[in-house]
Amino acid sequence: MLSDKDGKHESLTMALKALYDQTKANVGDADLAHIRNVAAYSQAIKARSNELIQQGGKPNAIIRGAILGALHTLLEFSELGHNIMHGSYDHLPNAGSFHSERWVWNFMVDPYEWRVMHHQNHHPFTNIVGVDHDLGYSFLRIKPGQPWYGHHTLQLPLLWGLLLTAPNLVFSLFTGASAAKTEGRKVFSRTTLEQTLKLTKKYIAQHFWKDPLSVSPSRVLPTFFGNYLSTVLGYDLTVAVLFLEHHSPNVELFSDPGLSETEEEYFCRQILATSNFTPYAQLDHYFKTLLEEEVEFDNPPAFDVFYGGLDTHLEHHLFPDLPCNRQREIQPFVKEICLQHGLPYNVMSLEDVVPEMMVNVLKLASPVGEQENGNFLKILKNPKELLRRVVYGAQYKLPDNMTYLNKPRFYNVPVKVLAVFPQAENQALMIRFEKPQGWDSVTWEAGAFISVRVEVEDESLVRQYSLLRDSRETDNCLEIAVKRVEGGRASNYINDHIKKNSHMILVGVPQASPDFIMKEVPKQIVFLAGGVGITPILSMLRKARREAPHSQVRLLYFNRNERSIIFEYELREFAKLSGFDVHFICNEIDPNYPISGQMYQAKLSAELLSKVVPDITAHEVYVCAPPGFIAASKSMLLDLGLPEIQFHTESFTPPVVEHPTDGKDHVIRFARSGIDIVVDGGTTLLEAARLAGVNIPSGCERGLCRACVCNKLQGVTTLDQYKAQPDLRITTCNSLPRSDKLVLDI
C-alpha cells in the first residue's frame, strides 16, 4: 500500500514519480526473458497461421489461420512493438534486438515514423484538440469536442470502407503524415509517402505474390484470401482496441494549455484523457481455445500479453517506458493514487464501448458539439446556428473557439480584429480585437502586456505588446498599439497587413512584469514614456483617473519629433478632463508645427527632471521606453536621490529563460555520432545535441513524456548528481551536465 503519513497525501507528481522510480529500478533480466518469450510465441503463432492458410488440412483452416494471423498482428503491435519502441529495455546492457532503435516488427508502419508520431506528438499532447494527431486519427470525428468539417458527413461509410479493404495502409499513411507534421515537413510529398510505398510493395509481394506462388495450385486462391482476411482482422482488431483508449465516453478532451502547463496538470490530463478496458470474455475464451488447439509452444505467456500496454493504457501514458508486465503489476497502486487525489481511474468494457463508439461515428457526422452533448436534435432547434456550422465546416474553418469543445482556449487563441486606428501619420497602429470566449474570469492590472504570434514568410514570430486598458475597463475587447520599427519584421508586418475582420493569434493570457503593475494608485506619480512605451502608461493613467482622481500625476512623454507622438489627441483630452500634468518632449520640433500646451524641445537629463518635478524623490516613478532610455533615467534618478524601490520599469526585451549553471565547461560526447561539443553547465543535453547537429526526438521538453530519453554511458547530470547510483537512462530535455565529461549513447 502507498504511504499516507498523518492522513496527508504527497502531491500527485511526487507519488507517481516515486512509483515510477521504484518500478523502473526493478526492470532487469526477468523482463527481458519475458519479452523474448513473447516474441518467440508471436513467431510460433505466425508460423501456424501460415500453415493453416497455405496448406489447409482441416475444416475452417482458412478462418482459423486468419484469426491466428490477426492475433499475431495484435501481439506485434501491443506487448512487442508499442512497448519495445518506447525504450522499455534500452537501459539493459543485453537488450540486443529488443532495443528501441534495433527492433524490427511485423507491422506495416515504419518504426522511425512511428516513434516520431507517437513519442513526439501523441504522448506529450494527449487529447489536446488541434494538436494531438491521434484524435480521430486526423480524419474521423469520434468525440463531440472535435471540430466538424465537411468530410465528416461521410465518415461512417468511409471508415467501414477502409476497415474492410486496407486498414494496414491507413495505419501507415496516418503515421507517415503525422510524422511529417510533427517534424514540420510537407504532408503531401514524395518523402512522406516513401516509406508507406516501400512497405506496401513489400507487403503485397509477400502476401499476394510469393505466398500464393509457393503453394499448390489448389491453394492459390485460399492463400490469397486467407492473407487478405488475416490482415483485415488483425488491423481492425488493433483499431478497435485503440479507438476506445482516448475516445471512449469516460475521457476528456482539452484545449491547448501551452507552455504554462505544470507537471501536476500534465499528469492530470493524462489520467483524464486515457481509459483502460476490460476484455470481451467470450471473445477471449475463443481466442485462448484456438491458440491452445493450434499453436505448439512450451511456455506460452498469459493471454493478457495480446493487450499489452493497451488494457493498461492509463499506466502506459503515465510511464511510457515501463514494460507492459510492469504496468500490469502496478495497476492497483496507480488506481489508489488516482482515487487519493480525487481523479477517476477510467475503465471501460470492450464489448460495450466499441459498438457505442461506432454509433458515435454516425451521430458525430453532424455538426453537434459538447454543448449539445452530441445530440443532433438539440442543434436542429437552432437552424441558424446549424447553418453557420455547416458553412464554416465546409470551408474547413471554425465558427469560433468554443463551438464544439466547451472549454476556453488560453494558448494560441485566434481572435477577430474589430477595428484598427492608424496613429502618428501611420507610424503606428492601434488594434482593437475581440476578447476570447471563456476569458470572463481572466483579469489583469494596468501595465500588463499580451503576447501575439504572427506568421511572416513561413516563420512564426512572437512579440509582446502592452494593453491599453486593464481588465476593469475592458468589456468584450482588448486594445494594443504597434509602432513601426526600422527592420522590425513583426511590427511592420502588423502595420501593413492587419485590417478590420482579419485575425490575430494570442499566445496566452495577459502577463506583467512584477514591478511594473500598479495594483494601487500612489498619491504622487511620475510617468516617463519613450515612443511606444506610452501604451502601458496610458492604461495606468486611466486607472489613476478612475480610482484616485486627486492623485498628483505627471507624465513626461519623450519622442523623436512632434509627428512621432502616439495618442497625442487622446492625451491632451485626458489632461483636460483629469487635471493631470502632461508634457510632450521632443528631440526636435518643426518650426512650422503649431505647438500647443506643454510641448517643447529637449532631451532626457537630470536637469530636466529636476525642473519639471522638483520633488521627484517623493514620487513613485514608472518608466517604459527602450532599454537605453531606462538605464539612463534610472542612473539620473538615483543620483537625484530617488530610492531604488520607487523606480518601476518595463522594457521591450522579452525575458530569456536561463537554466542554473555551475560556472564550468563540460564536454558532451555523442558516442554513436562521433561528435563532441563543449557547453556550459546551463545548457541542457537536448540543447547541446541541437547545437552539435545531433537529432534527439523531443516532445513536452519538461522530462514528462519521455520522448527524449537516451542511455547515459558516462558522467553525472543535475538529475542524478546526489543519487547513490547514477541514472543509466535519462531525459535529455531537463538534464544539465555536472561532470567534466558526459557520454550519451546517441
N, C-alpha and C positions, 0 to 999 in steps of 0.2 A: 504493500500500500504506500501511497505517497504521504510524505510527512505533512502534518498540519499543526505546527507548533503554536500553542496558545490560541488555537482557533483562527489563526490568521494565515491566509494563503499567500505564497510568494507570487510575484507577478506572472502573468501568462507566459511572457517571453522567457523568464528565468526557469519556470517549470519545464517548458518544452525543451529549452537548450540543455538543461540538466539531464532530462530523459534521453535526449539525442546523444550527448557525450557518453553517458553510461552504456548505452546500447551499442554505439559505434565502436567503443573500446573492446567489445566482446566479439566483433566480427573477425573471423580468422579461418583457419584451415577447414573447420567443420562446415562453414558456409560455402567454401569453395568445393568441398566434396559434394555438398548438396546440389549446387548448381551444375556440376559436372554430370551428376546422375540424372538431373532433369534434362540436360542437353542430350545425353545418350538415349533417354526414354523418348524424347521427341523424334530422334532419328529412327528409332525402332518403330514408332507409330507410322512415320512416313514410309518406311520400307514395306510395312504390311499393307498400308493403303495402296501403294503401287502394285503389289502382288494381286490384291483383290480386283483392282480396276483393270489391270493388264492381262491377268490370267483367268479371272473368274473362278470357277470351281465349286461354287455353292450358290443357292438361291439368294437373290438380292446382293450379290457380290459387289456390283457397281455402287449401290446405295451405301452399303456398309463401308466400302473403300472410300467413297466420297466423304462420308461423315468422319472417318478416321483422318483423312486429309485435312478436313476442316478443323479438327481438334489439334492437329499438328500446327496449322496456321495460327490458331489462337495461342497455343503454347509458345510458339516462336516470338509472338508479339509480347506476351504478358510476362511470365516469370523469367523469360530469357531476354529478348532484345530490349524491351522497355526498361527492364531492371538493369541489365548489364551496361547499357549505353548511358546510364546516369552515373557510371563510375563506382558502382557499389563495391567492386573488388579491386579498383585501381591501386589502392594503397598497399595491397598484399604483394610481397615480392615474387610469389609464384603464381600470379594471376594468369599469366600466359595468354591464351586466346580469349580469355574472359575479361581482358582489359577493354575499356570502352572504345578505344581507338583501334583495336585489333579484331573486335567481334564481327563476324560475318553471319548475318541472319538470312533465313529463307523467307523473306517478306519483301514484297515489291515496292520498297521505299529505300532511297539512297540513305545510308547511315549518317553521312555528314549533313545532308539537308534535314534529316530528322532531328539531329542534335540542335541545329540552328533554330528550327521551327519550335521544337518542344522546350528546349532548355532556355533559349534566349527570348522567346516570346510568350509561350503559354504559361510557363511556371511563374515568371515574375509578374505577369499581368492577368492572372486568372480571373475570368468573368468580368473584366473591365470592358464595357461596351465601347466599340470603336477601336480597341487596342488589341484585345485577345483574339487572334485569328481562329482559335478553336470554337468560339461561339458560333454555332450554326455552320462551322467549317467554311465560313466566308460565303456561303451561298444559300443556306437554309435559315428559316426563322422558326425557332423552337421555343423561345421564351417571349412573352409579350413585351418585355423591356427592350428587345432588339428593334432597330428601325425597320419599317416596312418599305420595300422597293417593288417596282413593277413586276419583276420576275417571280416574286413570291406567290403571285396568283396561281402559278402552275407548279408550285414546289412539290406537291404530293405526287402527281404523275412523274415529275422529273426525278424525284427521289427513288421511286419504285423502278423506274426505267433504268437508273444507274445501278441499283442494288441487284437487279436481275440480269444485268448484262456485263458490266465491267467495274465492280466495286474496287478491285485492286488498282485499276487505272485511276480512279477517283482519289484513292489514298495517295498515290504517287504524285498526281498533278497538284493536289492541295498542298502536300508537303513542300514540293518544289516552289510553288507560288508563295507560300508563307515564308520560306527561307529567303526568297528574293526580296520580299517586302521588308523583312527583318534586317537584311543586310543593305537595304537601300538600292537594290538593283531593279531594273525594269522587269515587271511580271511577264509581260508578253514579249519574250525574246527567245532567241535560239539557246542562249545559255541556260535559261530557266527550264526549257523543255529537254535539254540534252540528256540528263540522267534518266528522266522518265522514258524517253525514246530508247535509250540503251537497255534499260531494264525490261521494257515491253518487248523489245526484239528478242532478248534472251528468254523471256517467259514464253513467248509464242513458239520460238524454235524448240524449246524443250517439251512443252506440253502438247503442242498441236502439230509437231513435225517429227522430232526424234522419238518420242514415246510411241505415237501411233505406228511409225515405221519399224519399230523394234519388236512388234508383236506379230502374231499370225494374222493372216487376212481377216479371219472371222472376228478378231478382237480389235480391229482398227476403229470402227465406229464406237464401240463401247468404251475404248480408251479415250477417244476424243471427247465423248460426252461425260465420262467419269471425271476427267481432268477439269472440264468446264464446271461441272457441278461441285466438285471439291473446292475450287477457287471461290465460286459464288457463296457457298455455305460458310467457308472459313472466314472470308472478309465480312460477310453480313453478320455472322455471329460476333465478330470483333466490334463491328459498328454498333450493334445492339447494346453491348456492354458499355462501350464508350459514350453512347448517347446520354445515358442516364446520369453519369457522374458529375456533369456540370450543367445539365439541362433539366433535371428532374424537378417536380413541383416544390420540393423542400429546399432548394438552393436559391441564392440571391444573385442578382446582377448589380454591378456597381458603375458609377461614373468615375472618370479618371481622377485619382487623388493627387497625381503629380508627385513631385519630389518631397512633399511635406508629409507623406505617409510614414508613420512611426513603425518601429518593429512590432509593437503590440497590435497596431492596426493592420499591419501586413498579415500577421498570424490569424487575427480575427477574420480577415477577408478570406483567407484560405479555408478556414473552417466553415464559414457561412456559404462559401461558393462551391463546396465539394460534398458529395454524398457517397457513402459506401452502399453496398447492396447485399441482400441475401439471395442465394441462387434459387432457381426453379427446381424444387426437389425431384419431381418426376422426370424432368429432362436430365438432370444429373444422374439419376438412377439408371436411365437408359444408356447414357454415355459410359458410366462405370462398367455396366454389364458388357457392353460392346468391347471395351478395352480389355476386360478380363478374358473374354472369349477369343479375341483375335490377336492380341499382342503378347508375345512371349518375352518376358523381361524379369530378371531375377529379383530386382529390388525396386519395384515401381513406387514413385513418391505418392504422397496423398493427393487426392483429386483436386484439392484447392490450389495446386500449382497452376492449373489452367486459368485461374482468375488472378494470378499473382500480380500484386500492385494495382489491381482493378477493384476487387472486393475490399481492399484496404486502401482505397484511393485517398481518403482523408489523411491517413498516416503518411502516404506517399507524398502528398503535397506539403506536409509539414517537414518531412525528412526525405527529400528526393533521392539521396544516395544511400539509404539503408536498404539492404537486401530484402526481398519480399518475405522471406521466412522470419526476419526480424520484425517486419511490420506487423505480421500476424501475432507475434509474441507480445508486442506492446499495446495491442488494441485496448485491453482493459484499462491501462494506465492513461492512454490518450482520452478515452471516454471519461475517466474520472477527472482529468484536468479540465476538459470542456465543461462538465457539469459544475465543477467548483467555481468556474469563472462565469457562470450564467450563460454559457454558449450551448447551442444544440449539438448533439452528436448525430449527424444525419445518416440515416439508413433507410433504404427503400427495398421493396420486394421486386426482384427482377420480373417475375411473371405478371405483376400488376402494373409496373411503371412503363414497360415497353409499349404495350397497347395504348396506354394513356397518352404517351408521347406521340404516337402516330396520329391519334385524334387531334393533338395539339398542332401537328404539322398541317392538318386540314383546317382547323379553326384559325390559325395564325396566317393563313393565306390571305386573310382580310386585314385591313389596317387598324386593328384594335391594339390598345396598349395596356399598361399596368393599371391605369386609372379606370379602365373598363373591366379589369380582371380577365382580360382575354375574351370577354363576352361580346359577340358581334351584334346582338340585339340592342345593346346599350348605345353603340355608335350609330345604329340605324335611326335612333330617336333624334339625332343631331345631323341631318343630311348635309348641312353647310360645312360642318367640321369634317365629315366623311369625304366630301368632295375636295376639300382643301388637302387632306392627307393623300388622296389618290393623285391629285395634280402634282404635288411635290414629290411623291414617291415615284411617279412615272418619270420624273426628271432626275431621280436619284439624289434628292435633296431632302433635308429635314425641315418640317414646318417651323419647329422651334426646339429648344434643347430638352424640353420635358414632355414632348408629345407622347412618347412611348415609355421611356424609363422615367418613373415617377420619383426621381432623385435629382436634386440640383447638381449642376456641374460647377466645380471650383477651379478647374485646371484646363487650360487651352479652350476657353469658352468663346465661341463665336458670338459677336454682338452686332446688331444693326446700327449703323450711323444714322442718327435722326436729323442732324444739321451740321453744317460747317460754316465758320465765320472767319474770313481772311483778316489778318491783323498786320499793322505796321507796313502798309503798302506791299502786302503779300510776302512779307518776310517770315510770317508765322501763320499758323492755322489753329483756331480754336475748334475743337471737335466735341460734339455732344452725342453720346451714344446711349443706347438703352441699358438699363440695369438688368443683369441676367435674372432669369426666373429662379426663384428659390433663394435669392440673396436678401430676403427681408430681414433676416437676423444678423446679417453682416454689417458691422459698424467700423468706422474709422474716424480718427481725430483730424483736426486741421493740421496740415503739414504732411499728410500721408501721400504715397505715390502708388502707382499701379504699373505692372509690367505688361508690355504689349509685344506680341510677336508679329513680324511681317516677313513675307517671303519676297526676297529680292534676288532676281536672277538665279533661281533654284537654290538659294541659300536662305536658311531660316535665321533671322536676326531678332534678338530680344533686347528691348530698350525700356528704361523706366521713365515715366512721366508723372509729374505731380498733379494731384487732383485739385480742381479749383474750388471745391466746396467739401466740407466734412459731411458725414452721413446724416446729420440732423437737418441739413439744408437740401438734401438730395431726395427727390420724390422717386421718380422712375427712370432717372437718367444720371449719367456721370459726365463730367467735363474735364478735358485736358487741353493744353496748348503745346504745340510742337513748333519750334523755331527752326528755320533752315540753318544748316551749318555747312561751311565750306568743306567738301569732301565727305559730308555725313550721308552715308548710304540709307539708313533707316529714316532719318528726319526728312531728308529731301524727297525720298520716295513717298512718304506720307503726305507731304505738302502737294506733291504732283498728282497723286492717284486717289487719295481718299475723298470721296464725294458723298453726298446725301444718298442713303439707301445702299451704300456699299457696306462691307463687313470688316470688322477687325477681330483679332484674337487676343483675349485677355489671358495671360499666363496663370494668374492666380488672383486671390482677393487682395485688396489694398494692404500695403505694408507701410512701415515708417521707421526712420532712424530713431532709436530710443531717446536720444537727446534733442530731437527736433520736433516732437509733437507738443502741442500746447493743450494739455488737459484742463488747466485752469488759467484764466487770463490774469497776468500780473498787473499791478497798479501802474507801473511805468515800463514802457516797452519801446525799444528802438529796433526797427527792421532795416537791414541792409540787403538790398537786392541788386543783382547784376544780371542784365539781359533777361533771359527766360527764367531766371531764378525768382522772378516775381510771382510765378504760379503758386507755389505753396504758401507764400506770404499773403497772397490775395485771399486764400482760404482762412488764414489766421486773422486777417483784418476783418473779415466778415464775422468770424466768431467773436472777436473783441467787441465789435459794434452790437452784436446780438446779446451777449452775456454780460459785458462790462462797458456800457457806453460812456461812462465817466472816467475811464482809464486815460492816462496820458500816453498817447501813441504817436510816434514819429516814424515816418518811412523815408529813407534816403534811397532813391532808385537810380542806379548808375547805368548809362548806356553809351554807345559809341557816339551817336548823334541823335538829334531830335526825331529823325524818321525811323529809328530802330526801336522806339518805345512801344512796348506791347501794352494794350489796355489803357492807353493814356486817357481816353474819354471816360472810361469807367472809373478810373482812379480819381480823376478830377471831380466827378459827380459824387463819388464816395466821400471825398474830403469835405464837400459842401454839406452833405447830409449828416455826416458823423462828427465833424469838427476835428477830425484827426489831422495832424500836420504832415503834409505830403510834399516832398522835394524831388524834382526831376533834375538830375545832374548828368551832363553830357561832356564827353571829351572835347567835342567841337559842336558848334551850332552855326547853321547857315545864317548870315546876317539878315537875309530877307525873310527868315521864318518869323511869323507873328508870335513872339513869345508872350505867354500869359501865365500868371500865377508864379509859383516858386520854381522856375526853371532857370538854370544858369550853367555856365561853362566852368568846369572844374574837374579835378581828378581826386581819387581817394587819397587822403592824407590825414595825419594826426591833427593838423591844424584845422582842417575842415570839420572833422568830427567834434573837436572841442568847441568850435564856433557854433555849429548847428545845435549841438546838445551839450551845453556847458557842464551839466551834472550827470554826464553819461555813466559814471561809475555807480550811480544809484539805480540804473535801469537793467532789465533783462534784455540781452541783445540776441536777436535771431538773424543769422546770415545765410543767404542762399545765393550762390554765384559759382563761377568756375573756380577750380582749386587754387589758382594763384591769387585770386582776389581774397579768398577765405584766409589763406595763410598770411597775407599782408595785413588784412584787417584785424586778425587775431593778435598779431605782433603789436600793432599800433594800440589796440585797446588795452592789452595787458600792460604796455608801457605807460598808458594813461592812468593805470591803477584799477582797471576793471578786474574783479575777482574772476578767475577762470571758470568757476562754477556758474557764473552768469552769462557765459558765452555758449550759445547753441548754434549748431551748424548743420547744414545739409550740403552735399556736393553731388555732382552728376556722375561720379565714378561708382559703378556697381561694386558691391563687396566681393572680394576674392576669397574663395573657400580655401583655407590652408589647413594642412594636417600638422600635428605636432612633430617636430623634428628633434633629433638628438644632437644636431650640430656636427655630424660626421658624414663622410662619404662612404658609400657601400658599393661593392661590386656585385651585380646581379648577373649570374650566368644562366643562359637558357641552353641546357645541355644538348638536347637533340637538334636544336637550331644552330649550335656552334657560335652563338653570339654572346658577347659580354657588354655590359653597359654600366657606367658609374653614375649613381644617383645619390641625392641627399636623403636623410632619414625622414623627410616629409613627403616622399614620393611613394605612392602605393605600388605594389608589384604589378598591378594591371596597367597603371600609368607608365611604369618602366618598360613593360612589354610593348606598349604602343609607341613609345619613343624609339625603341630598338627595331620596330617594324615586325614584331613577332605577334601573331594573331592568337589571342585568347578570347574565347566566347565570353560574353557578359550579358547580364540581364538587369537585375534590380540595382546593382552596384552598391549594395549595403551588406553583403555577406549572408543574405537570407535565402535566395532562390538557389544558390549553389551552382549556378551556370558556369562560374569562372574557376571552379576548383581544379587543382592540379597537385601532383606529388612534389613534395619538397625533399630533395636529396641531401641537402646540407644547409646549415645555418639556422638562425633564430629570427622570428618576427615579433611584432608587438602582441600578437595573439597568443604566443606560447613562451615568451621570454621568462615568465615566472612559474611555468609548469615544471613538474618533476620530470616528465617525459615530453620532449618536443613533439609537436604535431607533424605527422608524415604527410597529411593531405590538408591543404589549406585553401581558403577563399582568397584569391589574389586582389579582389577589389577593395578589401578593407584591411589588408596586411601591409605594414610598414617594416622595412628591414631594420634589424637591430644587431646583426653580426657583421663583421667586416666583409665577409663573403657569403653569398646566399645562392644556392644552386637549385634551379627548378627543372623538372623533367618535361621540358617542352622543346 
